[in-house]
Amino acid sequence: MTFALRFALRCALALSGTALAQDALSRPAVGKAFAYLEANHEIHLKKQIEISQIPAPTFAEEKRAAFMVGEFKRVGLKDVEIDPRGNVLGWRRGGIERTLAIAAHLDTVFPAGTDVTVKRKGARLLGPGIADDARGLAALLALVEAMNHANIETTESLLFVANVCEEGLGDLQGIKYLLQKGRFKDKIKGFISIDGTSPERFVNRALASKRYKIVIRGAGGHSWGNFGRPNPAHALARITARFADVEVPESPRTTYNVGRIGGGTSVNSIPYEAWMEVDMRSESDSELERLEQKLLAAVERGVKEENDFRAKSGSKLEAEPKLLAVRNGGATPESSNLVQSMMGAIRAMGLKPQLEIGSTDSNVPINMGIPAVTIGGGGRGGDHHSLGEWFDPEGAYRAVQQALLALLMYDGKQNP
């Protein structure tokens, strides 16, 4: 760590009054780990690119999981395995069995066949999933390497996790299995997810969400010969138009989105089935419930309107709303050791902590009463979940330094 950086950190610490951060930064081993992360920034960036170029759609993460098994072993984690749900696990054991899990998700939102080649455009890297969450996976590996290089030990055991099914309809199944059914569930008493980029922003509140698949079914038929029968696609259009006019509050922030639409067999056939997938989110559980009822009312009315309009045909449509995924709201209190440690580490790095709400793997432990936060892996990113996703790696190593500092502060708070 350079003198200038150490001086800046000391000044920040004086302002923050974080004694544990002061103590951690005064340890020669921490300075050695910090220097290692800065010196190996480009190597870790190449690893991020390598990870990003391994396809990993939700429910099909096997290739990336196999790669991470090799990487977990390479960096020296012990008892590396893939659990029955597909999560990659590796241990860095401390003096006690009580465990802090540190996770980053394997999956991306992009379907099989997507070109995941990473390209450079100036200082930026462009590629689907390059930030979300190839950066998090690379940060996991960098964190272990730095701790090993500096011979840093912890009192609590650390379980590193590359988990499946964070995105889309994965419904957080990887972390749900880890914490609710996995054989280490009773040991895990704290949880950190590395997801995204921003080092000063971190999530301690769980955003509530519900996802539906609305399926409309009918007799179908020939577009000419059977014209006049109710059309599932037309009913779906009525539903979508009605739902799109729903007004939601800005505070508590509430959102909705029709993300996918499908069905039908050919351009000259009345579909026998049409469907859409809907995502709804809110900072308020009660607002989310109200929005859900408006969606279901739009479904009922849209189908009725189409049936009434084509009543002479004697044919009717039926609707099947399927609840696909639920993420409940909640929070890790600001007073918790984990949140306080993260805030202290951010201040120590000369930044201003920004506590936020989000829909991440941390939803699961938060709902279970396990302290959890989701932090960024460093750098800057944008256009997530799009083919134009980008990552600017400048100074990204600082977020891993910050994560290490927060981890050591938390370990000290839990085990003084």
N, C-alpha and C positions, 0 to 999 in steps of 0.2 A: 504494500500500500504506500503510495507516494506521501511525502511530507505534507503537500498541499491538501490532499484528501483527508489525511489524519487530522490536520488543523481544522478543516471545515467541519469534520465530524465532532471534534471536541467542542467547537463553538455551538453547534446544534444541540449537543448534549447539555451544555451549560444552560441553554434556554429551556430545554424540555424538562430538566431535572430528573432524567431517567437514570437512576443509580445503577440498575442492572445493565443497561446498555453501556454505561461508562465502564463497568467492571468487565463486560464481555470484550469491548474494544481494546481494553488495556492488556488483554491476554496475547502474548506473541503468536500463539497458534491461530488466533482469529485473523491477525494481520497476515499471516502466512497463507491462510485460506483465501482471504480477499485478494491477495496478490496473484494467487494461482488462477482465480476466476478471471481476473483482468487479462493475464498473460495468455490464457487459453480461450479467449473469447471467439476467435475465428475457428478454432477446432470445434467448439461447441456449436457454432453456427452451421458448420458443415454437417454435423450430426443432425441438427434440426431439419436441414434440407433432405438428408437421407431418409429420415423418418417420414417427412411429409410426402415423399414420392412413393411410399408404400400404401396402396389403396386400403381403406378401412371403413367401408360403409357400416352404419349401424346394423348389427346382427351378422356382420361378415368381417370381423376384425382379426381373423385368425392369422393372417400373414404378418400384420404389424405386431400382434401379440408374440408370435414366434421370434420376431426380430428383437423385441424388448426382453424376452427371456435371455437371449444371448448378451444383450447390453447390461442387464442386471447382474449377470455373472461376471462380465468383463470388469465392471466397476467394483466388484468385490462384495456384493450383497450375498447373504447366506440363505440357504434353504429356499432357493428360487423355485417357484412352481406356478402352474396355471390352475386356478381353483375350478370347481365344477361349473361355474357360470361363465368362465372365460377370462377372469381378471388375472393379471400377472402380479405375483407377490414376491417380495424380497425383503430380507431382514437386515437391519443394522442394530444389533441388540445392545441395550444399555445395562445398567446395574440392577434394574428391576423389571418385572414382567409388564407392568403398566405401560400402555403403548399409545404413541401418537402416530396416526396414519397420515401419510403425505401422498396425495394422489394426483394424477393427471389422466384425462380420458383418451382412450385409443381411437374412438370412432369419430367420423366426420358425417356431415349431412349429405355428402355427394354420393350419388348412386354408382353402382358398378359400371365400369366403362368410361367414367369421367377421366379426362386427361389431367393427371396430377403432377405433371412436370413443372418444376420450379424454374422460373426465369428471372433474370435480373433486369431492372430498369432503373438506371442510376444507382442510388444507394439502396433502393427497395428490392425486396424479393417478392415475386408474384407467384401465387399458386393456391389452389383450393385447399384450405386447411393449414396453410403455412403458419398462421398465428394461432388458430383454434383447432386442434390443440397440440400441434407439433412443437410449438414453443414450450408448452408445459411439460411435455415428455422430455425434451432436451434439458430443461431446467432441473428436472428430477435427477438426471444422470450427472449433470454438472455439480449439483449440490453434494451428492455422494462422493464424487471424485475429490472435491475440495476438502471435505471433512477427512477423508482418508489421507490425503496429501499432508494435512496439518496434524494428523493424529488427534483429532477432536473426538472426545467421548461424551456421551450423555448419560444422565441417570435413567431417564425413561428409554424404553426400547422404541425404535423407529421402524414402522412397517411402510415400505415404499410400494405403491400400487399404481399399475397402469390398467385402468378399468374400462370395461365395455359399457355400451348402452347409455351414454349420457345424453346424446342428441335425440331430437325428434321423438319418434314413438318408442325409443328405447326405454323411456319412462324411468330412468335412473336405476335400471335393474341391476347393473353391476355393483353399485354401492349399496343398494338395498340388500342384495345377497350377502355382501361382505359384512354388513353391520347387523343383519337380522337373522341370517342362517349360517354364515361362514363359521368355521371352527375357531376363529380368533375373535369372534364378536364380543365376548365378555372381557377381553383384554383392552380393547380400544376405548380410550377415555377422552381423546381429543382428535380433531380431524382438520387437515389443511388440504384444500384443493388448489392446484395451480392451473389456471384456466384464463386465457387471454393474455394481455400484455401490460397494461398500465401499472406502474409500481406504486403510485400514491393512492390509487383507488382499490378498495377491497370490500367484499360482500360479507356482512354479518347478519343480514336479514333475508329470509327466504320469500321469494315471490310466489304467490299462489297462482296456479294455472290449471286449466282443464282442456283436454283435447277430445274432439268428437269426430267420428265418421258418420255422416248422414247418408244412408242408402235409400234410394227410391226405386221401387220395383213395380212393373206392370206387365201386360201381356206382350208388348212389343208388336212387331209386324212390319209389313211392307210400307214404305213411305207413300206409295200411290194407292195400292190396293186396300190398305187398312187405315188410310187417312181418316182422322176423326176420333181415333182412340186417344186416351190421355197419354201424354208423353213424359216419361221420367225426367228427361233433360229439360223440358219446358218447366216442369214443376220445380226442378232444382234452380232454374233461373229465377223463378218467382221468389223462392226462398232466399236466394243470395241477394237479390235486389232489396227485399224487405229487410234482411239482416244488415245490409250495408248502410241503411238509413238510421240504424240505432245510434243514439247519442250516448256517449259515456263521459263520466266526469274526468276533468284534468287532475283533480285531487279528491280522493285518492286516485292516482293514475291507473287507468283501466284501458286495456286494448283488446282488439280482436283481429283475426286475419283468416281469410279463406286461402289456404296454402296450396291445396291440390284439388283438381276436379277430374273425373274420369267416367268411363262407361261407354256403352254403345258397341255395335259390331261393324257397321259400315255407314257411309254417308246416305245411302238410300234405304236405311232400316230405322224404324221407330225403336229406340233402345228398350230392351226389357229391364235394364238396370242403369242407373246413373248415381254417382256418389261424389261427395266432397269431404275434405278434411278441414276442420276448423280448430284454430288455436285461440284461447281466451286467457288473459292474464289480468291480475289486479293486485294492488297493494292492500286491498281489503277483501277478506273472505266473503263478507256480506255483499259487496258490490259484484264479486265474481258470481255469487249465487243468483243475483238479479239478472246478470248478463246471460247466464245459462238458461234461465227461464224465458228470456226474450228470444234466444235461439230456438228453443223447443216450440215456442208459440209461433215463430216464423215458419218452422217446418210444418206444423199442423195446418196453418192457414194457407201456405203455398200449395200443399197437396190438395186441400179442399177446393181451392180456387180452380186448379187444373181439372179435378174431377167434375166439378160443377160445370165448367166450360165445355167439357166433352161428355156430359151426362147421357146424351142420346146414343152413345156407342154401347151403353150397357156394361162397359168395362171400367174398372177402378184401379187406382194406384194405391200402394201401401208404403208407409215410411218406417224405417228402422234407424233410430238414432242410437249409435254405439258409443259409449264413453270409453275412450281408449287409454287415457292417462290422467292421473291426478297428482298435482304437486301442492302440498299444503303450505301455508304461510307459517311464519314464526321468526324468532330472532335469537342470536347469541348475545346476551346483554353486554353493553359497552363496558361494564364493570368487571367482566370475566377476565381471568388471567390471559387467555388467548388473545382477546381483542386488545387488551392493554399492552401486551407484548408486541403485537403487530403495530399499534400506533406508536409505541416508543421507538421501534426499529425504523419506521418511516421518518419520524422526526430526526432520528440520529443520522439518517442519510440526507438531511437537509430538505426534506419534502414536507408537505402538509397533508396529513391523512384525511381521506375522504371515505366515510362509511356509506355504503350503498346497499340497495336491495337488488336481488337478482335471482334468476332461476338456474341453479347449478347443482352439482353433486352434493353441495353442503346442505341442500334442502333436507336430505334424508337424516343426517345426524342431528340437525337443528330440531327437526320434528320429534326426534327420539330423546331430546334433552342432553345430547352430547355437544360440548362446545365445538364450534366449527366456523371456519372462515374460508372464503375463496379469494386468492390473491393472484396478481398478474405475474407473468414470467419475465417481463422486461421488454424493452424496446417500445415501438409503437406499431399498431396495426389498424386496419380498417376494411370495410366492405366484407365483413365476416359473413359466412353462409352464401357467398356469391362466387362466381368463377373469377371475379376480379379481386379476390382477397389479397391483401398486401401486408408486408411486414418490413418495418425500418429497424435494423438491428443496432443503431447507434446507442452505445452505453447499456445494452441489454444485460450485461453481466452484473450491473449494479443491483438489479432486482433479485438476483440469486444471492448476492452478498446480503441484501436486506432480509431475504427469507432465512438465511443462516443465522443472522443476528436475532431475528424474532424467535426462531426455534430455540436458541440458547437462552434467551430471556425467559421464554415460557418454561423451559426445563428448570431454570433457576427459581422461578416463582412457584412452580409446582413442588419442587424438591429443594428447599433452601438448605 
